[in-house]
């Protein structure tokens, strides 16, 4: 199976670091984030990779070249400016044959890609979305008031809200590209997925309890670096 990795974004929330280094090249436990991603794909026998590049793309292309040093084959879908998650994905359309895996280039995870791919094959939808459990702590007491007398019917002090969130890893059928206009800024999350659902296409959600680190801002980046380093050291010590 082929994989498409979206690595063309500006990484604005990680500035000033990303003024001179694209987010996928920021070091995590001593290696570029994208290098961890490529090793992760290879662990699941995915070695044919398309990198969708835009912002500071030459740094990525010069470092990874054709992927030979990592034991993978890398091709580049280039755009001059970031096009959003869907627009960036669309640039890879001519390089992809059949069912493929796609993922954001700013996550580190232990999700079992092999099981995700098997799940998608079984359900036969246009796409399968990996999910992660996300919990939000509400900082105030939660109050329900019944009508019409405004009587307090329920009170909970600072409850937590738990829900399943998009984890940024997908398996798609090639016809997903039919829903994405070429050469335009577009979002999978706010445009393509709602269009698919309203049009009757089947998207399936896959959840498993896995390690996730999202490199969204400086705090996330520091935590991910610490988590991955700790995990790596623990693995070395066990061996």
ZADO-1210 file (C-alpha; in nm, 4 decimals, padded with zeros to 6 digits):
<atoms>
<atom x="00.0000" y="00.0000" z="00.0000" code="UNK" pos="1"/>
<atom x="00.1094" y="00.3564" z="-00.0699" code="UNK" pos="2"/>
<atom x="00.1118" y="00.6356" z="00.1868" code="UNK" pos="3"/>
<atom x="00.0668" y="01.0095" z="00.1471" code="UNK" pos="4"/>
<atom x="00.2089" y="01.2329" z="00.4200" code="UNK" pos="5"/>
<atom x="00.0941" y="01.5951" z="00.4388" code="UNK" pos="6"/>
<atom x="00.3981" y="01.8070" z="00.5226" code="UNK" pos="7"/>
<atom x="00.3300" y="02.1365" z="00.3455" code="UNK" pos="8"/>
<atom x="00.1825" y="02.3520" z="00.6228" code="UNK" pos="9"/>
<atom x="00.3235" y="02.6752" z="00.7631" code="UNK" pos="10"/>
<atom x="00.3340" y="02.5579" z="01.1255" code="UNK" pos="11"/>
<atom x="00.2298" y="02.9043" z="01.2434" code="UNK" pos="12"/>
<atom x="00.1630" y="02.7965" z="01.6024" code="UNK" pos="13"/>
<atom x="00.5246" y="02.6815" z="01.6322" code="UNK" pos="14"/>
<atom x="00.6777" y="03.0146" z="01.5407" code="UNK" pos="15"/>
<atom x="00.9455" y="03.1396" z="01.5785" code="UNK" pos="16"/>
<atom x="01.0900" y="02.7883" z="01.5281" code="UNK" pos="17"/>
<atom x="00.9121" y="02.7413" z="01.1957" code="UNK" pos="18"/>
<atom x="01.0264" y="03.0699" z="01.0466" code="UNK" pos="19"/>
<atom x="01.3421" y="02.8907" z="00.9357" code="UNK" pos="20"/>
<atom x="01.2629" y="02.5178" z="00.9760" code="UNK" pos="21"/>
<atom x="00.9484" y="02.3446" z="00.8447" code="UNK" pos="22"/>
<atom x="00.7553" y="02.1661" z="01.1178" code="UNK" pos="23"/>
<atom x="00.8307" y="01.8130" z="00.9838" code="UNK" pos="24"/>
<atom x="01.2020" y="01.8821" z="01.0237" code="UNK" pos="25"/>
<atom x="01.1873" y="01.9843" z="01.3908" code="UNK" pos="26"/>
<atom x="01.3834" y="01.7329" z="01.6004" code="UNK" pos="27"/>
<atom x="01.2001" y="01.4809" z="01.8148" code="UNK" pos="28"/>
<atom x="01.4360" y="01.2723" z="02.0321" code="UNK" pos="29"/>
<atom x="01.7263" y="01.3803" z="01.8117" code="UNK" pos="30"/>
<atom x="01.5690" y="01.3053" z="01.4700" code="UNK" pos="31"/>
<atom x="01.3407" y="01.5057" z="01.2418" code="UNK" pos="32"/>
<atom x="00.9735" y="01.4424" z="01.3139" code="UNK" pos="33"/>
<atom x="00.9233" y="01.3213" z="00.9575" code="UNK" pos="34"/>
<atom x="01.1997" y="01.0632" z="00.9956" code="UNK" pos="35"/>
<atom x="01.0054" y="00.9060" z="01.2827" code="UNK" pos="36"/>
<atom x="00.6986" y="00.8977" z="01.0579" code="UNK" pos="37"/>
<atom x="00.8831" y="00.7208" z="00.7765" code="UNK" pos="38"/>
<atom x="01.0214" y="00.4586" z="01.0158" code="UNK" pos="39"/>
<atom x="00.6689" y="00.4119" z="01.1532" code="UNK" pos="40"/>
<atom x="00.5291" y="00.3498" z="00.8041" code="UNK" pos="41"/>
<atom x="00.8091" y="00.1069" z="00.7259" code="UNK" pos="42"/>
<atom x="00.7312" y="-00.0930" z="01.0423" code="UNK" pos="43"/>
<atom x="00.3927" y="-00.1634" z="00.8843" code="UNK" pos="44"/>
<atom x="00.5421" y="-00.2624" z="00.5475" code="UNK" pos="45"/>
<atom x="00.4549" y="00.0698" z="00.3825" code="UNK" pos="46"/>
<atom x="00.7600" y="00.1787" z="00.1861" code="UNK" pos="47"/>
<atom x="00.6095" y="00.3654" z="-00.1127" code="UNK" pos="48"/>
<atom x="00.5586" y="00.7187" z="00.0176" code="UNK" pos="49"/>
<atom x="00.4460" y="01.0453" z="-00.1392" code="UNK" pos="50"/>
<atom x="00.5322" y="01.3590" z="00.0555" code="UNK" pos="51"/>
<atom x="00.3070" y="01.6574" z="-00.0158" code="UNK" pos="52"/>
<atom x="00.5407" y="01.9527" z="00.0300" code="UNK" pos="53"/>
<atom x="00.5071" y="02.3305" z="00.0019" code="UNK" pos="54"/>
<atom x="00.6450" y="02.5609" z="00.2733" code="UNK" pos="55"/>
<atom x="01.0283" y="02.5435" z="00.2944" code="UNK" pos="56"/>
<atom x="00.9995" y="02.2265" z="00.0873" code="UNK" pos="57"/>
<atom x="01.3616" y="02.2263" z="-00.0284" code="UNK" pos="58"/>
<atom x="01.4829" y="02.1477" z="00.3253" code="UNK" pos="59"/>
<atom x="01.2666" y="01.8348" z="00.3316" code="UNK" pos="60"/>
<atom x="01.3584" y="01.7261" z="-00.0208" code="UNK" pos="61"/>
<atom x="01.7321" y="01.7809" z="00.0287" code="UNK" pos="62"/>
<atom x="01.7344" y="01.5847" z="00.3554" code="UNK" pos="63"/>
<atom x="01.5285" y="01.2803" z="00.2582" code="UNK" pos="64"/>
<atom x="01.6004" y="01.2738" z="-00.1181" code="UNK" pos="65"/>
<atom x="01.4524" y="00.9539" z="-00.2661" code="UNK" pos="66"/>
<atom x="01.4375" y="00.7732" z="00.0687" code="UNK" pos="67"/>
<atom x="01.7070" y="00.5169" z="-00.0129" code="UNK" pos="68"/>
<atom x="01.8954" y="00.5792" z="00.3122" code="UNK" pos="69"/>
<atom x="01.5818" y="00.4919" z="00.5105" code="UNK" pos="70"/>
<atom x="01.4839" y="00.1914" z="00.3037" code="UNK" pos="71"/>
<atom x="01.1769" y="00.3546" z="00.1500" code="UNK" pos="72"/>
<atom x="01.0859" y="00.5092" z="-00.1844" code="UNK" pos="73"/>
<atom x="00.9923" y="00.8773" z="-00.1656" code="UNK" pos="74"/>
<atom x="00.8316" y="01.0932" z="-00.4322" code="UNK" pos="75"/>
<atom x="00.7277" y="01.4533" z="-00.3901" code="UNK" pos="76"/>
<atom x="00.3983" y="01.6201" z="-00.4745" code="UNK" pos="77"/>
<atom x="00.4938" y="01.9860" z="-00.4824" code="UNK" pos="78"/>
<atom x="00.2979" y="02.3079" z="-00.4541" code="UNK" pos="79"/>
<atom x="00.4336" y="02.6583" z="-00.4200" code="UNK" pos="80"/>
<atom x="00.2005" y="02.7528" z="-00.1348" code="UNK" pos="81"/>
<atom x="00.0175" y="02.5546" z="00.1356" code="UNK" pos="82"/>
<atom x="-00.3222" y="02.4349" z="00.0118" code="UNK" pos="83"/>
<atom x="-00.4846" y="02.2987" z="00.3268" code="UNK" pos="84"/>
<atom x="-00.5205" y="01.9312" z="00.4121" code="UNK" pos="85"/>
<atom x="-00.7447" y="01.8461" z="00.1165" code="UNK" pos="86"/>
<atom x="-00.5732" y="02.0698" z="-00.1375" code="UNK" pos="87"/>
<atom x="-00.2339" y="01.9332" z="-00.0406" code="UNK" pos="88"/>
<atom x="-00.3617" y="01.5756" z="-00.0635" code="UNK" pos="89"/>
<atom x="-00.5011" y="01.6471" z="-00.4122" code="UNK" pos="90"/>
<atom x="-00.1504" y="01.7229" z="-00.5425" code="UNK" pos="91"/>
<atom x="-00.0644" y="01.3524" z="-00.4969" code="UNK" pos="92"/>
<atom x="-00.3570" y="01.2205" z="-00.7036" code="UNK" pos="93"/>
<atom x="-00.1529" y="01.1292" z="-01.0117" code="UNK" pos="94"/>
<atom x="00.1024" y="00.9391" z="-00.8024" code="UNK" pos="95"/>
<atom x="-00.1484" y="00.7130" z="-00.6260" code="UNK" pos="96"/>
<atom x="-00.3051" y="00.3912" z="-00.7482" code="UNK" pos="97"/>
<atom x="-00.5964" y="00.2335" z="-00.5640" code="UNK" pos="98"/>
<atom x="-00.6524" y="00.2345" z="-00.1884" code="UNK" pos="99"/>
<atom x="-00.3963" y="00.4353" z="00.0082" code="UNK" pos="100"/>
<atom x="-00.3087" y="00.5568" z="00.3559" code="UNK" pos="101"/>
<atom x="-00.2866" y="00.9286" z="00.4306" code="UNK" pos="102"/>
<atom x="-00.1701" y="01.1053" z="00.7429" code="UNK" pos="103"/>
<atom x="-00.0838" y="01.4452" z="00.8780" code="UNK" pos="104"/>
<atom x="00.2852" y="01.5057" z="00.9131" code="UNK" pos="105"/>
<atom x="00.2724" y="01.6471" z="01.2659" code="UNK" pos="106"/>
<atom x="00.1822" y="01.3442" z="01.4784" code="UNK" pos="107"/>
<atom x="00.3674" y="01.0661" z="01.6557" code="UNK" pos="108"/>
<atom x="00.1640" y="00.7579" z="01.7407" code="UNK" pos="109"/>
<atom x="00.1731" y="00.3865" z="01.8128" code="UNK" pos="110"/>
<atom x="-00.1546" y="00.3204" z="01.6288" code="UNK" pos="111"/>
<atom x="-00.1505" y="-00.0173" z="01.4536" code="UNK" pos="112"/>
<atom x="-00.1708" y="00.0823" z="01.0874" code="UNK" pos="113"/>
<atom x="-00.2042" y="-00.2791" z="00.9773" code="UNK" pos="114"/>
<atom x="-00.5253" y="-00.3165" z="01.1784" code="UNK" pos="115"/>
<atom x="-00.6579" y="00.0155" z="01.0462" code="UNK" pos="116"/>
<atom x="-00.6024" y="-00.1006" z="00.6882" code="UNK" pos="117"/>
<atom x="-00.7718" y="-00.4351" z="00.7598" code="UNK" pos="118"/>
<atom x="-01.0644" y="-00.2496" z="00.9199" code="UNK" pos="119"/>
<atom x="-01.1060" y="-00.0355" z="00.6091" code="UNK" pos="120"/>
<atom x="-01.0947" y="-00.3348" z="00.3745" code="UNK" pos="121"/>
<atom x="-01.3655" y="-00.5063" z="00.5784" code="UNK" pos="122"/>
<atom x="-01.6030" y="-00.2095" z="00.5847" code="UNK" pos="123"/>
<atom x="-01.5659" y="-00.1050" z="00.2191" code="UNK" pos="124"/>
<atom x="-01.6416" y="00.2660" z="00.2593" code="UNK" pos="125"/>
<atom x="-01.4755" y="00.5528" z="00.0766" code="UNK" pos="126"/>
<atom x="-01.2609" y="00.6179" z="00.3811" code="UNK" pos="127"/>
<atom x="-01.1733" y="00.5170" z="00.7364" code="UNK" pos="128"/>
<atom x="-01.0698" y="00.7728" z="00.9965" code="UNK" pos="129"/>
<atom x="-00.8467" y="00.6850" z="01.2908" code="UNK" pos="130"/>
<atom x="-00.9891" y="00.8257" z="01.6126" code="UNK" pos="131"/>
<atom x="-00.8379" y="00.9233" z="01.9444" code="UNK" pos="132"/>
<atom x="-01.0120" y="00.9762" z="02.2765" code="UNK" pos="133"/>
<atom x="-00.9959" y="01.3353" z="02.3930" code="UNK" pos="134"/>
<atom x="-01.0990" y="01.4650" z="02.7321" code="UNK" pos="135"/>
<atom x="-01.1795" y="01.8248" z="02.8199" code="UNK" pos="136"/>
<atom x="-01.2012" y="01.9374" z="03.1800" code="UNK" pos="137"/>
<atom x="-01.4757" y="02.1992" z="03.2189" code="UNK" pos="138"/>
<atom x="-01.3528" y="02.4625" z="03.4700" code="UNK" pos="139"/>
<atom x="-01.7001" y="02.5502" z="03.5993" code="UNK" pos="140"/>
<atom x="-01.9885" y="02.3750" z="03.7675" code="UNK" pos="141"/>
<atom x="-02.2340" y="02.2311" z="03.5154" code="UNK" pos="142"/>
<atom x="-02.5962" y="02.3307" z="03.5756" code="UNK" pos="143"/>
<atom x="-02.9148" y="02.2065" z="03.4088" code="UNK" pos="144"/>
<atom x="-03.2255" y="02.4210" z="03.4604" code="UNK" pos="145"/>
<atom x="-03.5730" y="02.2825" z="03.3917" code="UNK" pos="146"/>
<atom x="-03.8395" y="02.4891" z="03.2249" code="UNK" pos="147"/>
<atom x="-04.0680" y="02.6735" z="03.2708" code="UNK" pos="148"/>
<atom x="-03.9864" y="02.7404" z="03.6392" code="UNK" pos="149"/>
<atom x="-03.6058" y="02.7711" z="03.6175" code="UNK" pos="150"/>
<atom x="-03.5609" y="02.5032" z="03.8824" code="UNK" pos="151"/>
<atom x="-03.2095" y="02.3565" z="03.9028" code="UNK" pos="152"/>
<atom x="-03.2554" y="01.9954" z="03.7940" code="UNK" pos="153"/>
<atom x="-02.8955" y="01.8855" z="03.7924" code="UNK" pos="154"/>
<atom x="-02.5589" y="02.0110" z="03.9173" code="UNK" pos="155"/>
<atom x="-02.2136" y="01.8667" z="03.8567" code="UNK" pos="156"/>
<atom x="-01.8968" y="02.0335" z="03.9793" code="UNK" pos="157"/>
<atom x="-01.6324" y="02.0745" z="03.7055" code="UNK" pos="158"/>
<atom x="-01.7193" y="01.7683" z="03.4979" code="UNK" pos="159"/>
<atom x="-01.5035" y="01.6235" z="03.2186" code="UNK" pos="160"/>
<atom x="-01.6250" y="01.5894" z="02.8627" code="UNK" pos="161"/>
<atom x="-01.4898" y="01.2871" z="02.6760" code="UNK" pos="162"/>
<atom x="-01.5290" y="01.2402" z="02.3028" code="UNK" pos="163"/>
<atom x="-01.3671" y="01.0771" z="02.0007" code="UNK" pos="164"/>
<atom x="-01.1608" y="01.3123" z="01.7847" code="UNK" pos="165"/>
<atom x="-01.0036" y="01.2952" z="01.4420" code="UNK" pos="166"/>
<atom x="-00.6500" y="01.1597" z="01.4862" code="UNK" pos="167"/>
<atom x="-00.5176" y="01.2647" z="01.1436" code="UNK" pos="168"/>
<atom x="-00.4615" y="00.9181" z="00.9925" code="UNK" pos="169"/>
<atom x="-00.6852" y="00.7834" z="00.7182" code="UNK" pos="170"/>
<atom x="-00.7300" y="00.5058" z="00.4651" code="UNK" pos="171"/>
<atom x="-00.8978" y="00.6285" z="00.1461" code="UNK" pos="172"/>
<atom x="-01.0215" y="00.4898" z="-00.1799" code="UNK" pos="173"/>
<atom x="-00.8756" y="00.6659" z="-00.4834" code="UNK" pos="174"/>
<atom x="-01.2112" y="00.8215" z="-00.5703" code="UNK" pos="175"/>
<atom x="-01.1713" y="01.0546" z="-00.2714" code="UNK" pos="176"/>
<atom x="-00.9855" y="01.2754" z="-00.5196" code="UNK" pos="177"/>
<atom x="-01.3099" y="01.3262" z="-00.7142" code="UNK" pos="178"/>
<atom x="-01.4333" y="01.5346" z="-00.4213" code="UNK" pos="179"/>
<atom x="-01.1301" y="01.7649" z="-00.4061" code="UNK" pos="180"/>
<atom x="-01.0861" y="02.0426" z="-00.6661" code="UNK" pos="181"/>
<atom x="-00.7291" y="02.0717" z="-00.8018" code="UNK" pos="182"/>
<atom x="-00.5070" y="02.3697" z="-00.7270" code="UNK" pos="183"/>
<atom x="-00.7342" y="02.5158" z="-00.4609" code="UNK" pos="184"/>
<atom x="-00.7048" y="02.5610" z="-00.0857" code="UNK" pos="185"/>
<atom x="-00.9400" y="02.3072" z="00.0729" code="UNK" pos="186"/>
<atom x="-00.9866" y="02.1258" z="00.4034" code="UNK" pos="187"/>
<atom x="-01.0615" y="01.7595" z="00.4589" code="UNK" pos="188"/>
<atom x="-01.2138" y="01.8322" z="00.7960" code="UNK" pos="189"/>
<atom x="-01.4438" y="02.1255" z="00.7181" code="UNK" pos="190"/>
<atom x="-01.5227" y="02.0709" z="00.3492" code="UNK" pos="191"/>
<atom x="-01.4562" y="01.7219" z="00.2124" code="UNK" pos="192"/>
<atom x="-01.5785" y="01.5054" z="00.5011" code="UNK" pos="193"/>
<atom x="-01.9093" y="01.6940" z="00.5458" code="UNK" pos="194"/>
<atom x="-01.9658" y="01.6712" z="00.1678" code="UNK" pos="195"/>
<atom x="-01.9046" y="01.2969" z="00.1708" code="UNK" pos="196"/>
<atom x="-02.1432" y="01.2392" z="00.4603" code="UNK" pos="197"/>
<atom x="-02.4216" y="01.4579" z="00.3205" code="UNK" pos="198"/>
<atom x="-02.3823" y="01.2866" z="-00.0171" code="UNK" pos="199"/>
<atom x="-02.4339" y="00.9395" z="00.1276" code="UNK" pos="200"/>
<atom x="-02.0736" y="00.8166" z="00.1125" code="UNK" pos="201"/>
<atom x="-01.9670" y="00.5948" z="00.4013" code="UNK" pos="202"/>
<atom x="-01.6857" y="00.7061" z="00.6291" code="UNK" pos="203"/>
<atom x="-01.5949" y="00.4658" z="00.9095" code="UNK" pos="204"/>
<atom x="-01.4275" y="00.5487" z="01.2391" code="UNK" pos="205"/>
<atom x="-01.1543" y="00.3257" z="01.3830" code="UNK" pos="206"/>
<atom x="-01.0516" y="00.3508" z="01.7478" code="UNK" pos="207"/>
<atom x="-00.7871" y="00.1741" z="01.9510" code="UNK" pos="208"/>
<atom x="-00.6080" y="00.2716" z="02.2695" code="UNK" pos="209"/>
<atom x="-00.2750" y="00.4032" z="02.1385" code="UNK" pos="210"/>
<atom x="-00.0047" y="00.6562" z="02.2184" code="UNK" pos="211"/>
<atom x="-00.0633" y="00.9922" z="02.0472" code="UNK" pos="212"/>
<atom x="00.1429" y="01.3086" z="02.0355" code="UNK" pos="213"/>
<atom x="00.0209" y="01.6002" z="01.8256" code="UNK" pos="214"/>
<atom x="00.2879" y="01.8613" z="01.7456" code="UNK" pos="215"/>
<atom x="00.0499" y="02.1563" z="01.7391" code="UNK" pos="216"/>
<atom x="00.2202" y="02.4323" z="01.9376" code="UNK" pos="217"/>
<atom x="00.5372" y="02.4856" z="02.1406" code="UNK" pos="218"/>
<atom x="00.3933" y="02.3190" z="02.4496" code="UNK" pos="219"/>
<atom x="00.2811" y="02.0165" z="02.2471" code="UNK" pos="220"/>
<atom x="00.6200" y="02.0002" z="02.0788" code="UNK" pos="221"/>
<atom x="00.8109" y="01.9996" z="02.4060" code="UNK" pos="222"/>
<atom x="00.5807" y="01.7348" z="02.5518" code="UNK" pos="223"/>
<atom x="00.6077" y="01.5133" z="02.2430" code="UNK" pos="224"/>
<atom x="00.9857" y="01.5373" z="02.2458" code="UNK" pos="225"/>
<atom x="00.9912" y="01.4392" z="02.6135" code="UNK" pos="226"/>
<atom x="00.7387" y="01.1560" z="02.5676" code="UNK" pos="227"/>
<atom x="00.9152" y="01.0042" z="02.2681" code="UNK" pos="228"/>
<atom x="01.2574" y="01.0358" z="02.4313" code="UNK" pos="229"/>
<atom x="01.1289" y="00.8690" z="02.7472" code="UNK" pos="230"/>
<atom x="00.9643" y="00.5906" z="02.5445" code="UNK" pos="231"/>
<atom x="01.2799" y="00.5368" z="02.3397" code="UNK" pos="232"/>
<atom x="01.5048" y="00.5234" z="02.6446" code="UNK" pos="233"/>
<atom x="01.2658" y="00.2842" z="02.8183" code="UNK" pos="234"/>
<atom x="01.2694" y="00.0546" z="02.5160" code="UNK" pos="235"/>
<atom x="01.6512" y="00.0563" z="02.5029" code="UNK" pos="236"/>
<atom x="01.6749" y="-00.0212" z="02.8744" code="UNK" pos="237"/>
<atom x="01.4297" y="-00.3138" z="02.8420" code="UNK" pos="238"/>
<atom x="01.6335" y="-00.4568" z="02.5575" code="UNK" pos="239"/>
</atoms>
